[in-house]
Amino acid sequence: MTDAVVLRVPPALDPPWPSSAPDDPLPFEWPKGGPPPALAVPPPRRPPRPAPLPLARSTAHMAAQRFASLCVEILNGYRPPSQLRPMTHPQRFTDVSDQIMRRTVRIRMSPGQAARHGSLVRARRMLLSEPLAGVAEAVVVLEQGETAWAMAIRFERSDRPGFGAFGWVCTLVQVV
């Protein structure tokens, strides 16, 4: 069975009364002094300024970020501390790995347990400063569950090619 389509004429959009010509006087008189002044039209809005482009990250920032992410993986038990050796000054590696391993012993959870309990170590924030040319210091705020602590890291520019991360080596780590 087919339904019949019924076409209807659309209603007129013009008002039912005749329109007045633009020269017709208004139905009332303006008070003395003439019509009110025109309302002030606000100036057109300027288009918003484009957001500034993010600054290129320095090589020190990239090295600190890489080192901190490796430390987090070590604290969670996914990597052995020996993987920090290429990014650490050879004479300082023992001190750096001891600082990180002391915190790992305090956590006392395997990665599987930490993941099940939702208490993996995570990096919350990292701040970096370069107080001297060739020296960078970073502070990383770490959290595990409701516990938070900080890790201070010092980097120095390496003069040996291919040594360190992005040309920087870690010389000191303090886990607080």
N, C-alpha and C positions, 0 to 999 in steps of 0.2 A: 504494500500500500504506500503510495507516495503522498506526501503532504504538499499541498498547493502553496506556492509562494505568493504572498500578497504584497504588492508595492503600494505604499502610501505616500502622499505628498508631504514633504517636510513642512513644519510650521514656519510661518514668516518670522524673520528675525527683527524686522523693523517694528517700532512701537505702533500701536493702533492709532495714535493721534498724529496729526501733521507736525513735522519738525519745524522749528522756528528758524528763520534766516539768521545768519550771524550778525546782521546789522540791526536786528530788532533790539529795542531798549530793554533793559532788565526790568522785571516786574516791580522793583522798588528803587528808591532814590538813595544814593550814597550820602552819608553825612557830609557836612561842610569839610572841605579839604580834599575831596575826591576819593578815589578808591584807595584801599589800604596798600601800603608798599608791598612789592613782591617779596615773597619769602626768600630768605637767603638760601641759595643752593650750596650744599657743602662741596668743596673742591673734590674732584674725582680722586679716588684712592690710588695711591701708588701701588704698583704691583709689588708683592713681597720680595724682599731680597733673596736671592738664592742662598741656600745653606752653604757655609764655607766648606770647601773640600777638606776631607780629613788629612792631617799632616802625615807625611810619609813616616813610617816608623823607623827609628834608627836601628842600626845593627845591634846596638847594645840592648834595646828593648826586645828585639827578636831573640837574641841569645838568652836573655833573662826569662822570657816566656817559655822557651824551649827547655831550659834548665828546670824551671819551676814545674812544668808539666811532667818531666821525668821524675822529679822528686815525689810528686803526687802518686805516680804509678808505683814507685818504690814503696811509699807508705801504704799503699793499698795491697802490696804484695804481688803485683803483676810483673815487676822487673827486679832483677838483682841490683844491688848498689854498684856493682862493677861497671855497669853501663854508663855511669857518670864519669868514668876515668878519662875518656877523650875530651870531655868538656871541662876538666878540672886541672889545675896546675899540678904537675907531677909531684912536687914536694909537699903539696897540701891535700892530696887525695885522702890520706888516712884520716885527717882531722874532719874533712867534709863528710866522708862516709860515716864516721863515728857519730857525728851530730844527727844525721838522718836516721841511723840505725837505733839510736837511743829512743827516738820518738816512735819508731816502728815497734820496739819492744813494749812501750807503754800502751800502744793500741791493743795488742793481744787479740787480734782477730784475723782469721784467714780471709782472703778476698771473697770467697764464697759466703762465709758467715756475714761479712760486712754488707754484701749485696743483698742478702736475704733480710737483714735487719734494717736495710736502708741507711746504713751508717758508713758509707764510703767517705774517704777523705776527699774534699773538693777545695779548689782554690776559689776564694771569694773575690779577691781583689789583688792587684799588683800595682805598686807605685815604684817609679824608677827615677833616679836623679843621677846626673853626671857632675859631681862636684869639681872634678879636675879633668883635664884632657887625658883620655886614656884610662879613666877610672869611672866605673858605674856602680851604684849601690841600689839594690832593690829590696823592697819589703813585700812579702806575700802573706796575705791573711788566709789562713786555712781553716776549714771547719770539718767536723765530723759529728753528725747529729746536732746536738745543742752545744757542743764544745767548740770553742774557737781558739786559735793560737796563731802566732806570727813566726815567720822565718825571714831572717835578714841574710842577704846574699851580697857579696862583693865580687865584682868582675874587674879584670884588668885587660887592656888591649894586648893581644899576643902578637909578637913580631915574627913568629914562625908561621909560614904559610901552611894552611890546611890543619892547623892546630886550634882546638877549641870550636865553639859554635859561632859562626859568623865573625870570626876573628877575635872573640872574647873568651877568656878562661876564668873559671870560678877560683877565687883564692881563699874565700872564707864563707862559712855558713854558720849561723847561730839560730837554733830553734828555741823559741821562748815558750 
